[in-house]
Every structure is written in C-alpha cells, then in structure tokens.
Amino acid sequence: MADPTTYADDSRLHDALALLRREAPVHWVEAPGFRPFWAITRHADVMEIERQPELFLNAPRSVLVPSAMERWIAEHGTNFHTLESMDGTEHRMVRGIGADWFNPRAMRRMDGRVTELAKRYVDRMLSFDGECDFVTDIAVHFPLYVILSLLGLPESDFPRLLSLTQELFGNADAESGRGRDPQDFIAVQQDLFGYFNRLTADRRATPTEDLASAIANARVNGEYLSDFDAASYYILIATAGHDTTSATIAGGLQALMENPGQLERLKADPGLLPSAVDEMVRWVTPIKCFLRTAVEDYELRGVTIRKGDALLLSYPSANRDEDLFDDPFLFDVARTPNRHLAFGFGVHYCLGAVLAKMETNAFFAELLPRLDSIEAAGAPELSATNFIGGLKHLPIRYKLRPGGSTSS
C-alpha cells in the first residue's frame, strides 16, 4: 500500500487490493519507513468516510509520504497548503476562489478552445510517421496546454512546469524524480514556489482576466492569500490539473488497444464516448489515495479506529470493488451506472472533474474517427508513485488519417 513500486505493476497492485477486500477490507498497515495507517479498500467504506468530513479530517496528514520526509517538511515548514490539506470553513472559502472557473457553465465557454487543442495534438501524431511514445509525445502536452492557458501562463514556461510536475509527483520514480532524498523533494517545491511567487506579484501589480489573476487578487476574510497559500493554490491547479488528465488519456488509449472489441464498439457508436470517458477514469484512477485523520473513535466493519488514527482511502481498490461493479476487471465503454470514486466524493470532490472529462472526451472525439489502426510498439511502463500517476511510456504504432489542422 505504501511502496511506490507497487503502483508500477498493475497485476501486483490489484491482486493485493482484491485480497484485502476479501480478507481484511479495513486493515492496519505498518509499512517500514512510514507512520502506520488503516487501509480502507471497499467502495462503501470509502464513501462512508468521505460523507463525514467533520469526523475524518484532511489535516494534518492528507498525503502518504515517508516518515523521514514528513519530519524534514515539518522542520523546514515547506509543505504545500492546498485544498486537499484543508477542512471546514477554510476549505470552503478557499475552494470558492476557483470554483466559478471550473463550474459547468465556465467549462462550456472553454469547449471550443479545448476542441481546437485536441485537434492540434491529434494532428501532431501525424508528424511522428505512424510511431511515437504516446505519453511523452502527446498525452502530457495536451492537458498541460489547456490548464496553463486557463491560468494565463506563457507557452514558453510550459516545458519547465511539465518537468517540475513530473519531478513532484514522480519523486519516487527513478526516471521521473529529481532524487529520493527529502532535500531533492524540497528543492522541487522551492522551484515551484519561486515561480508562482513571482506570478502572484506580477498579477497583483497588473491584474489580468485569467485564473492566475483571480487567485492572486482573491481575498479571504478581507485579506489577500499569503504568498505561500497563493503559490500552493497555483501548484494544485497547474500540476494535478494536468497530470491526472494525461494519465487518463494515456491509460484510456491503452485500455482500448488491449480491448479491441471495445475500441471498435466505441468507433461505431460515438454516442458512447461520455460513458467511455468515465470508464477510462475508473480504469486508470490517477489519484491513488488520500489520507484522513479520525477526530474520535469510530467503528467500521467491526474494527475500532481510534481518535488520531490515519486512514488511507484506496481509490484503485474502491473502483474495482466486486460489491458495486459488475465485472470490475472488464473494461466496458458502455458501463452504466459508473459510480467510481476517482474524483473523490462530497465536499472534496475534484474541482477540475468537469474539465478533465471534457478534455478526455474532446481528444478521443477527434482521434477515433481518424484512426485506422493502432498497436503496441513496445512495452508500456507505469510510474512508481503512491499518490498521482499512471503511464510514463506507451510506445504505439498507428495509421491515422489527416484532419483539419489548427493553429494558435
């Protein structure tokens, strides 16, 4: 549950999670190098906890990191202060800063731009002469461009922010991370804070009509966000806002390649695309877990959770729960209903869920009608991460028809 390499091996991960669901769905974990926690693996139990944010808090430990890194962060005061670490009134007020930018009405205004960018990146596949690494060449760039454009950042900065995002979420991965020492992780944080502190100063001096300006100039209880809190907000939007979607797009394409009958079914009936997108999100589950802390003793499935205990909500496990999903290990583009928890639930439901589904829908709506054939051109590779991630490489070979190109 704690080992990042587990999440780089889907079979190992899901065998372990299925065992826990059967034998010990509420399981005490003492992993070497980590503070202990309860692993919550059933969909119903994750929902029970998510429905009671007053009893199970995000603070003080919302993300699973090694004890040594926790101590280092506490000593140096460099931990992010983002929505996933907030509770109650503070969470509600800070979430409200960006909520209007991500509601369905605002997303409808973005639909044309997202469609235009989807065409650009499907067209880009033509430039690779029928073979590419879909993750590094296509999937990571399209949602990055969308979210950073929404923030109003210059395109020249996109490669740097992509690199920092990969180092942040892939810090445990030998290829993606800057290093395994806490100092390396802190250095990535400091680079991100430095960039976004400069952005805050710029937008306060010269306000614009973008999300970055809205964050920089927002007031909570009559006061600006601190530079630290503003930078944390930017980091949440700019990093999680694209890394999760790129993982869904890449993992969704892999699932279609490995299930050619479902690929042909979706190509024959584009009306299935909304349900297919939800199935891709369930299948990939880019966010692996969040932690909650119990504020009082609580009984769950006959197990007593003590006040102060941490609970790890395992979203990949909840999304393959046999009690809720028919044939949970079947990738089904027409799965309805699909009550997955990949976006969380309740007051902490993902702020960017509508945008993530819009982007995924737009990309496959452009790709599938133009796709004549596709196959693996090498072994796919998953990132080693126990927080956010998915495929880091997906070599593919394909035949793609030209379409109307776009420019911007």
C-alpha positions, 0 to 999 in steps of 0.5 A: 500500500505504501511502496511506490513500486507497487503502483508500477505493476498493475497485476501486483497492485490489484491482486493485493487490493482484491485480497484485502477486500476479501480478507481484511477490507479495513486493515492496519498497515505498518509499512517500514519507513512510514507512520502506520495507517488503516487501509480502507479498500471497499467502495462503501467504506470509502464513501462512508468516510468521505460523507463525514468530513467533520469526523475524518479530517484532511489535516494534518496528514492528507498525503502518504509520504515517508516518515523521514520526509514528513519530519524534514517538511515539518522542520523546514515548514515547506509543505504545500497548503492546498485544498486537499490539506484543508477542512471546514470553513477554510476549505470552503472559502478557499475552494470558492476562489476557483470554483466559478472557473471550473463550474459547468457553465465556465467549462462550456465557454472553454469547449471550443478552445479545448476542441481546437487543442485536441485537434492540434495534438491529434494532428501532431501524431501525424508528424511522428510517421505512424510511431511515437511514445504516446505519453511523452509525445502527446498525452502530457502536452495536451492537458498541460496546454489547456490548464496553463492557458486557463491560468494565463501562463506563457507557452514558453514556461510550459516545458519547465512546469511539465518537468517540475510536475513530473519531478513532484509527483514522480519523486519516487520514480527513478526516471521521473524524480529529481532524487529520493532524498527529502532535500531533492523533494524540497528543492522541487517545491522551492522551484515551484514556489519561486515561480508562482511567487513571482506570478502572484506579484506580477498579477497583483501589480497588473491584474489580468482576466485569467485564473492566475489573476483571480487567485492572486487578487482573491481575498479571504476574510478581507485579506489577500492569500499569503504568498505561500497559500497563493503559490500552493493554490497555483501548484494544485491547479497547474500540476494535478490539473494536468497530470491526472488528465494525461494519465487518463488519456494515456491509460484510456488509449491503452485500455482500448488497444488491449480491448479491441472489441471495445475500441471498435464498439466505441468507433461505431457508436460515438454516442458512447464516448461520455460513458467511455470517458468515465470508464477510462477514469475508473480504469486508470484512477490517477489519484491513488489515495488520500489520507484522513485523520479520525477526530474520535473513535469510530467503528467500521466493519467491526474494527475500532479506529481510534481518535488520531488514527490515519486512514488511507482511502484506496481509490484503485481498490474502491473502483474495482470493488466486486460489491458495486461493479459488475465485472470490475476487471472488464473494461466496458465503454458502455458501463452504466451506472459508473459510480467510481470514486476517482474524483473523490466524493462530497465536499472534496470532490475534484474541482477540475472533474468537469474539465478533465472529462471534457478534455478526455472526451474532446481528444478521443472525439477527434482521434477515433474517427481518424484512426485506422489502426493502432498497436503496441510498439513496445512495452508500456511502463507505469510510474512508481508513485503512491499518490498521482500517476499512471503511464510514463511510456506507451510506445504505439504504432498507428495509421491515422488519417489527416484532419483539419489542422489548427493553429494558435 
